[in-house]
Amino acid sequence: AFAGSTDRVRFSVIRRFRILQRGIFAALLMLLCSLPATLPADEFRPALLEVTERDGGWVDVTWKVPTMGDQVLALTPVLPDFLEQMGPGAGQQVAGAWIETKSYSAGDQVLNGATITVEGLVKIPADVVVRVNLADGAEHSAILRSVNNSFTIPEQVTRWELAVSYWQMGTIHILEGLDHLLFLLTLLLIVNGIWPLLKTVTAFTIAHSLTLALATLDLVHIPSVPTEAVISLSIMLLAVEVVHKNQGQLTSSERFPWLVAFSFGLVHGLGFAGALSEIGVPQNEVPLALLMFNLGVETGQVMFVLAVSLLLAGLHRLHGHTVLTLTRATPYAIGGIAAYWTIDRLVGTFTM
């Protein structure tokens, strides 16, 4: 009788822990869903400022800024004072953006050590990718935001500075990619146990690292719009699997989570490659930039998992019935958001 009572207590503790664990994920989802449903998820649409230095003191500047309807975002690049504009330049409206091209004369000065600023970032929450191509073949990239709206072109960039820069870009990209985070969240809802979770995350990492490398090296090329549509579709399909699991069904994703993670990870890697292509990769340091960007993505994933763990510790007193209700609602919320993204992106695919 004592042994039976001990088993019942142990079963009750395990059951409550699992219910609480699922509730943590539900609470995290509620936080994500507090953002507008129409957010562009992982779609990377930054403004782009490309500065190309040519022999003879000439500098070509391309400024591509996103539009909201008919309105161009009120962002203005401020170039070094010694650049003298030659001619009026040209501008054109393209799908979702306004592009300006201008040419400047730098005289006998060089861009090394000069500072480029983008005015308006303090008021407008946007990203600006700055790409600088110098006459000596050196290339520099940076992402400007409201907290850092200027970039000083290095006198001479070191490999360490380049590595840190691309690691930061990779980390920021995954933490701002809501669809990638929701995909990881659905995997965590499906997988039970540390060892299966480790195998699943490892499979996802290997898969997206493979396609990220292939796409960056131009060995594979798939348009970004259908790629993003498949990514959101993968989230919706996994959300359905979570619903089936909650109903007591043994799903294929629960039996072979590592295979599911690997398969969809191949597509997610193409999404990462699209963001990296927007940033640009120095042609003389492709392996280093690719490696550090990918390590940055992995860092962001680890940070996400740690955040979930901290949330687990903070909600240990959550009422069991409330947790169960949230757990049941979670996959429907994920599926609803993913379905919206899928339809929106499919429409974009057929209107390309």
C-alpha positions, -999 to +999 in steps of 0.1 A: +000+000+000+029+023+009+046+016-025+013+023-043+009+056-025+045+066-034+039+058-070+007+079-071+026+108-055+054+105-080+030+104-109+011+134-096+044+154-093+055+145-128+021+153-143+020+187-126+055+195-137+047+186-173+015+207-172+035+236-157+062+233-184+036+235-211+021+265-194+054+283-196+054+280-233+019+293-235+028+323-214+057+331-236+034+328-267+010+352-251+039+377-248+047+372-285+011+375-295+008+409-278+026+422-309+005+431-339-005+400-360+005+418-391+042+421-381+063+409-411+078+381-389+112+372-402+109+392-434+140+413-435+132+447-452+158+471-440+168+504-457+201+500-476+229+525-479+256+512-503+287+533-508+312+523-534+346+540-537+361+539-572+395+549-586+400+585-594+383+598-563+347+589-574+321+576-549+288+560-560+260+560-534+228+539-536+200+547-511+171+522-509+145+531-483+112+511-477+078+527-483+046+524-462+019+527-489+028+558-508+049+573-480+087+569-480+102+564-445+116+598-432+152+586-431+181+607-445+217+595-450+243+621-440+276+615-459+311+629-451+314+667-457+342+663-482+320+644-507+308+668-535+277+657-554+282+655-591+250+659-611+214+656-598+213+618-594+184+595-602+155+580-584+128+554-590+099+537-573+101+499-570+079+474-552+079+485-515+109+509-518+123+541-532+158+539-547+181+569-553+216+567-570+241+596-568+277+601-577+302+622-556+337+634-559+360+628-529+389+648-543+421+635-529+405+622-497+396+586-489+366+571-470+387+553-444+380+569-410+350+588-423+316+587-405+282+580-421+250+589-402+213+582-409+190+609-395+155+600-385+163+566-368+156+580-334+119+585-343+115+556-367+121+520-355+139+507-386+170+489-396+195+504-420+221+481-436+253+500-445+276+485-471+309+501-479+331+489-508+365+506-508+388+511-538+414+488-523+389+458-522+380+461-485+344+457-476+325+468-445+290+461-433+270+474-403+233+476-392+222+510-379+193+515-355+180+542-332+205+534-305+234+536-330+226+557-360+262+562-373+290+541-387+327+550-389+345+533-417+375+516-401+410+527-410+419+491-413+395+464-402+408+434-383+395+398-388+385+399-351+363+430-356+348+414-387+340+382-368+324+401-339+303+422-363+288+392-381+283+373-349+262+402-336+242+404-368+234+367-366+223+370-330+201+400-336+185+384-366+173+352-349+160+371-319+140+394-341+128+366-363+094+358-348+087+329-372+119+312-363+112+316-326+077+303-330+090+273-349+114+265-320+085+270-296+063+244-313+092+220-313+096+225-275+059+218-271+062+185-289+095+172-275+097+157-240+130+151-223+165+167-224+181+141-247+153+141-274+153+179-272+191+180-277+189+158-308+161+178-322+178+212-318+210+197-332+193+184-363+177+218-368+211+235-365+228+211-389+201+216-415+199+253-415+237+256-414+239+235-445+215+255-466+228+288-453+262+279-466+250+266-499+229+297-505+256+321-494+281+304-518+255+307-547+252+269-550+215+270-542+191+299-551+154+300-542+134+332-542+128+347-508+090+351-509+081+313-515+108+304-490+092+326-463+058+311-472+071+275-466+087+287-433+053+299-420+036+268-433+061+247-413+050+265-381+013+259-389+018+222-396+037+218-363+009+236-344-015+211-358+008+183-345+007+199-310-031+199-311-031+162-320-006+155-292-028+173-267-057+151-278-036+120-269-026+110-304+010+098-311+021+121-340+050+115-364+067+147-352+065+133-317+080+100-328+107+115-351+112+151-340+148+153-351+137+143-387+110+169-388+134+195-374+160+186-400+136+187-429+121+221-420+155+234-409+167+232-445+141+258-455+148+280-424+184+281-435+174+296-468+156+323-448+188+330-428+207+332-461+182+358-474+190+381-445+227+375-449+226+385-485+208+417-476+237+425-452+263+415-477+294+393-473+330+405-478+342+384-508+377+381-492+363+367-459+333+346-469+341+316-447+347+337-416+316+359-421+294+328-428+307+310-397+303+339-374+268+348-386+258+312-381+273+311-346+253+343-339+221+325-349+230+296-326+237+321-298+203+336-303+187+302-301+204+294-269+193+327-254+157+319-264+159+285-247+174+301-216+146+327-215+120+299-216+138+282-187+139+314-166+102+318-173+097+283-161+113+291-128+093+323-124+059+308-129+063+278-106+032+289-086+009+291-116-025+274-110-027+240-126-061+245-143-051+278-157-019+263-171-039+234-187-062+259-204-034+280-218-017+248-230-048+238-250-051+273-265-014+277-274-012+257-306-044+273-319-028+308-314+004+297-331-015+281-359-036+312-364-006+335-367+013+311-390-018+307-412-021+345-416+016+347-425+013+317-450-017+332-468+000+367-469+032+352-483+014+330-508-004+360-522+030+377-525+044+346-543+016+347-570+019+385-574+057+385-580 
